């Protein structure tokens, strides 16, 4: 029987980061993972492979739409789908092997197999029992299901199947206008598919800043994505090589049908805790099926902790990583902390969309006085030079104190630009602090400074 200070169940971004940090802090650490490779959903069938396909398809878009204007003449590239998938797989392999190397470097043991917890202090993998002073559940999430929609990962697919289709579909119906649906919809639209997104609500990307939602949807429409809003999908009928999507419009209860080669079910994700034995242990769960934890990520059973998609909060890899590091600190007798008010969100379409902190809508609900500074990328020299002038930076600050409360960006490199605002918010900075900081020219980041200036006396280039 092997004995450890910590055993972590799951080797996704939360689990593997937690393991490395635990080892760095001197704890004897093991990770239980049943996949053939480390990295969890994110590295194997999520964040990383989708970014590879987004990059490849964006390069094709640039060749078809912008190369000629720059004097790059000639025929646009043809798509070798098998080679594009091979490139995607190579990217996955490089990342997962990198984690294996980090485990060896930090002396983290990988226990291969699926784990369960027969009692506090013990983890069962296959027929073997391993002892641990502390256990961390980092089991992640799986795609959520929808009544009347049966997934076969061939014609009706989740994000997993969408990353390895046998061929590029002529028509794709995406159920759900969230991050996954819009990213994968963008990929296939660029590759020539006719993409239709069906969304139950009246706006895409629920919970996002209203102004960004409208601009984002308008931009995606220009790129060829069709939207059917306020529609409830009733069922999907699969034929030999096609599918029929039946939906009802909420405004008048009228029923409609759409044909598609492929249907992507992208209605969110749910915690994956099956087979862990949590009910038998008496681990308290939330109404939404998440593991309930206290301020130190400990469950209702002493010595058992949980992080990432399995607990409350946004299902984001970087949120899981932050919690993984924080739990490691707690287990090593230090103080672990996660600032949930400063967790950015990013959508990797083109343009990218990023946000952090409060929206105007949430502040209005609270009755809080605020001011807004906005700057369009059309006024940014670098963005105009690379055909990326669509979008804007929006900074929201407290009306009295000027402290930054949130930011919303749609435009080039938004996912990178958001982080200087995250750092500013972490330090309690004002919009003026950002406005007075020299930004290199010409960079996209100047748009952030201009938006900060707009919170005061006004932007320079607007």
KASUL-V224044 format. One record per residue. N is the residue number from 1. RES is the residue in one letter. PHI is phi in radians with two decimals (none if undefined). Layout:
N	RES	PHI
N	RES	PHI
This chain:
1	X	none
2	X	-1.38
3	X	-2.21
4	X	-2.34
5	X	-1.29
6	X	-2.43
7	X	-2.09
8	X	-1.90
9	X	-1.73
10	X	1.97
11	X	-2.00
12	X	-1.37
13	X	-0.95
14	X	-1.18
15	X	-1.17
16	X	-1.25
17	X	-1.17
18	X	-1.02
19	X	-1.09
20	X	-1.10
21	X	-1.15
22	X	-1.03
23	X	-1.11
24	X	-1.07
25	X	-1.57
26	X	1.56
27	X	-1.65
28	X	-1.28
29	X	-2.21
30	X	-2.34
31	X	-2.15
32	X	-1.71
33	X	-2.56
34	X	-1.56
35	X	-1.17
36	X	-1.26
37	X	-2.29
38	X	-1.42
39	X	1.90
40	X	1.13
41	X	-0.99
42	X	-0.95
43	X	-1.38
44	X	-1.58
45	X	-2.42
46	X	-2.47
47	X	-0.89
48	X	-1.27
49	X	-1.07
50	X	-1.15
51	X	-1.20
52	X	-1.09
53	X	-1.21
54	X	-1.10
55	X	-1.15
56	X	-1.06
57	X	-1.22
58	X	-1.20
59	X	-1.06
60	X	-1.09
61	X	-1.02
62	X	-1.08
63	X	-1.10
64	X	-1.33
65	X	-1.98
66	X	-2.13
67	X	-1.05
68	X	-1.03
69	X	-1.12
70	X	-1.62
71	X	1.50
72	X	-1.69
73	X	-1.66
74	X	2.26
75	X	-1.25
76	X	-1.16
77	X	-1.09
78	X	-1.56
79	X	-1.69
80	X	-1.75
81	X	-1.05
82	X	-1.10
83	X	-1.21
84	X	-1.11
85	X	-1.18
86	X	-1.15
87	X	-1.03
88	X	-1.03
89	X	-1.15
90	X	-1.13
91	X	-1.08
92	X	-1.04
93	X	-1.02
94	X	-1.05
95	X	-1.27
96	X	-1.19
97	X	-1.15
98	X	-1.07
99	X	-1.22
100	X	-0.99
101	X	-1.07
102	X	-1.14
103	X	-1.09
104	X	-1.11
105	X	-1.03
106	X	-1.71
107	X	1.02
108	X	-1.64
109	X	-1.46
110	X	-1.80
111	X	-1.60
112	X	-1.44
113	X	2.44
114	X	-1.72
115	X	-1.74
116	X	-2.42
117	X	-2.07
118	X	-1.18
119	X	-2.83
120	X	-1.00
121	X	1.59
122	X	-2.38
123	X	-2.21
124	X	-1.79
125	X	-2.28
126	X	1.12
127	X	-1.70
128	X	-1.65
129	X	-1.93
130	X	-2.08
131	X	-1.65
132	X	-2.61
133	X	-1.13
134	X	-2.33
135	X	-2.18
136	X	-2.07
137	X	-1.58
138	X	-2.32
139	X	-1.46
140	X	1.29
141	X	-2.51
142	X	-2.29
143	X	-1.02
144	X	-1.29
145	X	-1.66
146	X	-2.43
147	X	-0.97
148	X	1.51
149	X	-2.13
150	X	-1.80
151	X	-1.50
152	X	-2.07
153	X	1.04
154	X	-2.14
155	X	-1.73
156	X	-1.82
157	X	-2.13
158	X	-1.66
159	X	-1.01
160	X	-1.08
161	X	-1.17
162	X	-1.14
163	X	-1.50
164	X	-2.55
165	X	-1.10
166	X	-1.09
167	X	-2.65
168	X	-1.31
169	X	-1.25
170	X	-1.30
171	X	-2.36
172	X	-2.27
173	X	-1.84
174	X	-1.85
175	X	-1.67
176	X	1.95
177	X	-1.78
178	X	-1.65
179	X	-1.02
180	X	-1.09
181	X	-1.07
182	X	-1.30
183	X	-1.14
184	X	-1.22
185	X	-1.05
186	X	-1.08
187	X	-0.97
188	X	-1.29
189	X	-1.13
190	X	-1.14
191	X	-1.50
192	X	1.86
193	X	-1.33
194	X	-1.52
195	X	-1.90
196	X	-2.14
197	X	-1.84
198	X	-1.86
199	X	-2.19
200	X	-1.17
201	X	-1.46
202	X	-1.64
203	X	-2.43
204	X	-1.35
205	X	0.70
206	X	-0.89
207	X	1.57
208	X	-1.47
209	X	-0.87
210	X	-1.04
211	X	-1.16
212	X	-1.15
213	X	-0.93
214	X	-1.13
215	X	-1.10
216	X	-1.10
217	X	-1.12
218	X	-1.08
219	X	-1.15
220	X	-1.14
221	X	-1.09
222	X	-1.05
223	X	-1.45
224	X	1.82
225	X	-1.40
226	X	-1.71
227	X	-2.18
228	X	-2.05
229	X	-1.70
230	X	1.09
231	X	-2.17
232	X	-1.80
233	X	-1.28
234	X	-1.59
235	X	-2.90
236	X	-2.24
237	X	-1.71
238	X	-1.79
239	X	-1.81
240	X	-1.10
241	X	-2.24
242	X	-2.37
243	X	-2.42
244	X	-2.04
245	X	-1.78
246	X	-1.76
247	X	-2.44
248	X	-2.18
249	X	-1.37
250	X	-1.18
251	X	-1.19
252	X	-2.41
253	X	1.08
254	X	-1.31
255	X	-1.81
256	X	-2.49
257	X	-2.42
258	X	-2.23
259	X	-1.61
260	X	-2.68
261	X	-1.27
262	X	-2.40
263	X	-2.10
264	X	-1.81
265	X	-1.52
266	X	-2.31
267	X	-1.74
268	X	1.74
269	X	-2.31
270	X	-2.33
271	X	-0.98
272	X	-1.87
273	X	-2.22
274	X	-1.05
275	X	1.41
276	X	-1.41
277	X	1.44
278	X	-1.19
279	X	-1.09
280	X	-1.12
281	X	-1.33
282	X	1.48
283	X	-1.26
284	X	-1.26
285	X	-2.04
286	X	-1.49
287	X	-1.11
288	X	-1.61
289	X	1.45
290	X	-1.63
291	X	-1.37
292	X	-1.38
293	X	-2.34
294	X	-1.60
295	X	-1.15
296	X	-1.94
297	X	1.14
298	X	-1.53
299	X	-1.38
300	X	-1.22
301	X	-1.79
302	X	-1.01
303	X	1.57
304	X	-1.98
305	X	-2.03
306	X	-2.57
307	X	-2.49
308	X	1.31
309	X	-1.13
310	X	-1.29
311	X	-2.06
312	X	-1.16
313	X	1.95
314	X	-1.10
315	X	-1.48
316	X	-2.22
317	X	-1.01
318	X	-1.27
319	X	-1.15
320	X	-1.10
321	X	-1.08
322	X	-1.04
323	X	-1.15
324	X	-1.04
325	X	-1.17
326	X	-1.12
327	X	-1.11
328	X	-1.02
329	X	-1.07
330	X	-1.06
331	X	-1.16
332	X	-1.57
333	X	1.44
334	X	-1.80
335	X	-1.86
336	X	-1.60
337	X	-2.51
338	X	-2.26
339	X	-1.58
340	X	-1.21
341	X	-1.39
342	X	-2.25
343	X	-1.97
344	X	-1.31
345	X	-2.16
346	X	-2.39
347	X	-2.03
348	X	-1.69
349	X	-1.35
350	X	-2.26
351	X	-1.23
352	X	-1.30
353	X	-2.24
354	X	-2.47
355	X	-2.60
356	X	-2.66
357	X	1.31
358	X	-1.35
359	X	-1.76
360	X	-1.03
361	X	-1.07
362	X	-1.21
363	X	-1.24
364	X	-1.10
365	X	-1.06
366	X	-1.38
367	X	1.26
368	X	-1.63
369	X	-1.40
370	X	-2.53
371	X	-2.30
372	X	-2.18
373	X	-2.03
374	X	-2.25
375	X	-2.56
376	X	-1.50
377	X	-1.18
378	X	-1.14
379	X	-1.64
380	X	-1.84
381	X	-1.03
382	X	-1.12
383	X	-1.09
384	X	-1.12
385	X	-1.19
386	X	-2.08
387	X	1.01
388	X	-2.24
389	X	-1.44
390	X	-1.26
391	X	1.84
392	X	-2.80
393	X	-1.93
394	X	-2.26
395	X	-1.97
396	X	-1.93
397	X	-2.25
398	X	-1.11
399	X	-1.10
400	X	-1.52
401	X	-1.62
402	X	1.26
403	X	-1.15
404	X	-1.24
405	X	-1.87
406	X	-3.11
407	X	-2.65
408	X	-2.45
409	X	-2.23
410	X	-2.23
411	X	2.79
412	X	-1.10
413	X	0.98
414	X	-0.96
415	X	-1.13
416	X	-1.61
417	X	-1.10
418	X	-1.08
419	X	-1.31
420	X	-1.20
421	X	-1.29
422	X	-1.05
423	X	-1.10
424	X	-1.02
425	X	-1.14
426	X	-1.07
427	X	-1.65
428	X	1.20
429	X	-1.27
430	X	-1.63
431	X	-1.07
432	X	-1.12
433	X	-1.00
434	X	-1.18
435	X	-1.12
436	X	-1.57
437	X	-1.59
438	X	-1.16
439	X	-2.00
440	X	-1.09
441	X	-2.08
442	X	-1.66
443	X	-2.37
444	X	-1.09
445	X	-1.12
446	X	-1.06
447	X	-1.12
448	X	-1.17
449	X	-1.08
450	X	-1.10
451	X	-1.14
452	X	-1.17
453	X	-1.06
454	X	-1.17
455	X	-1.31
456	X	-1.96
457	X	-1.39
458	X	2.28
459	X	-1.23
460	X	-1.41
461	X	-1.76
462	X	-1.87
